Amino acid sequence: MTKADIVKEVSKSTGIEATTVMAVVEGFMAAVKSSLAKDNNVYLRGFGTFEVKTRAQKTARNITRNTTVIIPEHKVPTFKPCAEFKSQVK
């Protein structure tokens, strides 16, 4: 499902114009990105949690050159669905 599909679905189910729904979806995504960029988690009760996790430094191998490469510690965004969400998907 794409962002456009989500906008169509919400617009159809709520009766709100697609342009308004698109603005809300874009605003939501911008707010989540902004919050995660500041290392703040986003908690949506009944849906899940967007978190920032820190990946530890690790050693990897470049097979073509037969060398080792150090991958430094870095942060990655993650999503953890709530229990209700998990049970619906199963």
C-alpha positions in Angstrom: 0.0 0.0 0.0 1.4 3.4 -1.0 0.9 6.8 0.6 -1.6 7.7 -2.2 -3.5 4.5 -1.4 -3.7 5.4 2.2 -4.9 8.9 1.3 -7.6 7.5 -1.0 -8.8 5.0 1.7 -9.0 7.6 4.5 -10.6 10.1 2.2 -13.3 7.6 1.1 -14.0 6.4 4.7 -14.2 9.9 6.3 -15.6 12.0 3.4 -12.7 14.5 3.8 -11.1 15.8 0.6 -8.0 13.9 -0.6 -5.9 17.1 -0.6 -6.7 17.7 3.1 -6.0 14.1 4.0 -2.7 14.3 2.1 -1.7 17.4 4.1 -2.5 15.6 7.3 -0.5 12.5 6.3 2.5 14.6 5.2 2.3 16.6 8.5 2.1 13.3 10.5 5.2 11.9 8.8 7.1 15.2 9.2 6.3 15.2 12.9 7.5 11.6 13.4 10.7 12.3 11.4 11.4 15.4 13.4 10.8 13.7 16.7 13.0 10.8 15.9 15.8 13.1 14.6 15.8 14.6 18.1 16.1 11.2 19.7 12.5 11.3 21.0 10.3 8.2 20.6 6.8 8.4 19.2 4.1 6.4 21.1 0.8 5.7 19.3 -1.5 3.9 21.7 -3.2 1.0 20.0 -0.8 1.1 17.0 2.8 1.0 18.1 6.0 2.8 18.8 8.5 4.5 16.6 11.9 4.3 18.3 15.5 5.3 17.8 17.9 2.5 18.5 21.7 2.6 18.7 23.5 -0.1 16.8 26.9 -1.0 18.3 30.1 -0.8 16.4 30.9 -4.0 14.5 33.5 -5.5 12.1 32.4 -6.5 8.6 34.2 -8.2 5.7 34.6 -6.8 2.2 34.6 -10.1 0.3 35.8 -8.7 -3.0 39.0 -7.2 -1.5 39.3 -9.7 1.3 39.6 -6.9 3.9 37.8 -6.0 7.2 35.8 -2.9 7.6 34.8 -1.3 10.8 31.2 -0.1 10.8 30.9 2.6 13.5 28.1 2.9 16.1 25.0 4.5 14.5 21.4 5.1 15.2 18.5 3.6 13.2 14.7 4.2 13.3 12.6 1.2 14.2 8.9 0.4 14.6 7.5 -1.8 17.3 3.8 -2.7 16.9 1.5 -3.1 19.9 0.3 -6.5 20.9 -3.2 -5.9 19.4 -1.6 -5.0 16.0 0.6 -8.1 16.1 -2.4 -10.3 16.8 -4.3 -8.9 13.9 -1.4 -9.5 11.5 -0.9 -13.1 12.6 
